[in-house]
Amino acid sequence: MKGVDTSSVPVDSDSAFIGMYDGKGITEPILYTDDFKNNFFRWNVHWRQNKNALKSVISCAAPTTSRLSASKAVYTLANSPEDPDFPSQPLRDWNEEPTGSTYNFNPNKWYKVKVEWKDKDFRIWINDTLVWSVLDGPYDYAPIDFKIWLGSAPANSEKYRNLMPNIVYRNFRLVSYD
């Protein structure tokens, strides 16, 4: 990708690079709430300006019979047992949202970005340098209807939109390790 100018992202915003999710039973374009936010498999990669770093959100379902046979790849909602008056929360099997490394992008330079999900591990590489990872996730759940958005992810207001007007992607390749 080229044209990454992190200084153009407002301080309280996230600018998305890529979004991946299970599209099983979902009408496109997918909406952030609830189909993307509460998806059985969701992974979005974005720039978190207030932390000046890459960030990702991963949700992954246990590969149970009920999950695999569900007509729609979206978690149900339930009130929090700690506070029944708290708004409904997704019944996520596993979720991680770590902030990664600061990476100094030059908007005029091309970058090779590799997003890898393999054997319960999630990694992001830029020009062969590991910049973000979550290792040893508990489930190796594979999306039934794998969907990818480049340059954004389903948005609600400004969430996960590409706020970098000159970003360009080329030579996209999807590789399956199985």
N, C-alpha and C positions, 0 to 999 in steps of 0.2 A: 504494500500500500504506500501511497505517497500523499503529501498534503496534510500531514498530521501537525496541527498547530494547537498545542494544549493551552496556550495563552488565550485563545479565542473562546474557550469554554467559561461561562460565568462561574463564579466561585461556588455557588450553591447548586450546581448542576452536574449531571453525569452525561458524558458524550459516548454513545455506543459505537463499538466496532463490529460486533457480531452477536447474533442471538440464535440459539439452537433450542429446539423443543420437540416434544412428541405431538404431532398433529392429529392423532387418532380421534375421530369424531368431532373435530373442531372446524367451524366455518371460518374461512379466510376472508378478509385479513383478520388474524387473531387479535383479540383485545387484551390489553395488559391485565385487567381484572375481569374475570377470574381465570380465564383460559391460559394465560401465560404465567401469571404470578403463582398460581396453584397447580401448575402442570406436574405430571408424574416425573417427567424429565425436563429440566430447564437449565440452561447454562448461557449466561450472557456476559460478555466481556466489554468493559467500558472504562473510560478515563474519569477518575474521581477528582475533580479539580480542588475541592477543599482539602484533600490529602495529597495532592500533587503526585498521584500514582495510579497504576493500573488496579482495577478491582474487578472481581467477578462474583456472581451469585450462582450457586449450583444447588439444585434440588433434585433428588434422585429417589425413586420409589423402590421398595422391596419388590422383587419379581415374584410376588405371590399370585396364585391362581386368580384371585379377585381383581388384582391390578391388571394382569395380562388379559383377562376376559372382559374388563370394563368397556362399555361402549364409548366412553369419552375419557381421555387421558388427563383428568383434572381431579384433584383432591376435593373431598367434601369439606364443608366448614363446620366448626363446632365452637361452642363457647368455651372459654378458658376455664379449666376446673379450679384454678386459683382464684379467679374473679368472674363469676357467672355474668356480671353486668358488662364485662369487657367485650368489645366488638368481636365478632366471629373471627377465628384464626384457622388457617389451614392445618389439616392433620398431616403434616409432612413426615415422611419416614426418615429422611436425612436431608440436612441443609447446611451449607457452609457459605460464608460471605467474607473471606479474608481480603485485606488490602495487600497488594503486591508491591513491587519495586517502582521507584521513580525511574523513568526512562527519558533521556533527553533526545527528543525527536527534532530533526531538521525538516521543515515543511517542504524543502526542495529535493529531498533525498528519498529514494525508494527503499522500503524495508520489507524483508521476507518475514512473514508472521506464520508461525506454525501453532495451531491449537490442537492439542492431542488429548484424547480420552482413550485410555487403554488400560485394561486390567485394574479397574477401580481407581486409577490415578488420572488426575487432570493437570495438564501443564500448558503453559504458553511460552513460546520462544520467539524472540525477535533477533534476527540476524544471528541465529545459532546460539544466543545467550538466553538461558532460562530466566524469565522475569516474573513468573507467577506459577505457583503449584499448590495443589492439595493432593497428598498421597494417602493411599490406603483408605479410600472410601469404603463403606460397608457393603455396597451393592454394585453388582455389575449389570444393572438393568439397562436393556437396550430399547430405545424408542421403537414403537411399532411403525409409526409413520414419521420418519425423521425429516425435520424441516430446518432450514437455515435462512437467516436474514443477514445480509452483509450491509454494513454501514448503519445499522439501527437494530432495534428490537421492538416488539410491540410497545406502543407508547400510550401514556396517559398524561396529558399535559406535556411537559418537557422530559419526562422520564425515559431514558434509553433512546433518545433521538440523537442523530448525528448532528452536533452543533458546530462541526468543523466544515465550513462551506466548500473547501477545495480538496477534500479527501477523495482519492481515486483508488480503485481496486483493479487488479489484473491477474491473469493466470491463476484463477481459483482452481484448486484440485481437491477432490474428496477421495481419501484413501481408507479402505476397510482393512483392519488388521486380522480379521478372522477369515 
